[in-house]
Structure formats: structure tokens, C-alpha cells
Amino acid sequence: MSTERLDDLEIKMAFQEELVEALNGVVGRQQQEIELLQQQVRYLYRQIRDLRPVDEAAPAPEDEVPPHY
């Protein structure tokens, strides 16, 4: 293998290593964002669950007859 070809391969490999490191950083940040979003979804789910009426058999407000009927 010629020296020129070997140099080209080493340069390409160096760029690829740099790219892999950059992509690993991106993936790590995305994982942190995903975990934060999952925590937020769980929190919102609990908030919505706690807003439900305790008595599921009670009529929904839109189904109630107004008092003047």
C-alpha cells in the first residue's frame, strides 16, 4: 500500500473518530432529554389521575339537569 493511500486512510479514520465522538455526545444529551420528558409525562399523568372524580358513578357535569328544570 502506498504511503499516500495510507495517509488518506489515516485522515479518514481520524475524521470518523471525531464524528463518532460528536454523535455519542448528541445521543447522550438526547437520552437525558428523553428521561426528563418521561418524568414530566409521569408527573402530568399523576396530575390528571388526581383530578378525576372520586365517585366514578356520579353523573358527569354535562349530563346533569340544570336546577330550574
Secondary structure, 3 states (H helix, E strand, C coil): CCHHHHHHHHHHHHHHHHHHHHHHHHHHHHHHHHHHHHHHHHHHHHHHHHHCCCCCCCCCHHHCCCCCC
